Amino acid sequence: MGNRTIVEFNHDLASEIDRDPEGFIRAVRNMLNSGVNDSESGKRDDLGRFGIRTSPTHHSSTKAEVALTTEGGYEFFRKRFS
């Protein structure tokens, strides 16, 4: 079964990983073991402490796309993940 999760790292909070490397590994392993969805706010909170946000975990057949735009609406990156 090919499940996927798109992950965003906030580099400003990377020092939190140094403060609690075991907690970071635990949070990532929990996400990898069973995914994340909107009803699992605890997992999202655990990841968020380390500057990580995710899409809901979805099957690889689901069309998923990331688009990056400026506040003014200029799109400078788009990537489909499927």
Secondary structure, DSSP 8 states (H G I E B T S, - for coil): --EE--EEE-GGGTHHHHH-HHHHHHHHHHHHHH---TT-HHHHHHHHTTTEEE---EETTS-EEEEEE-TT--EEEEEEE-
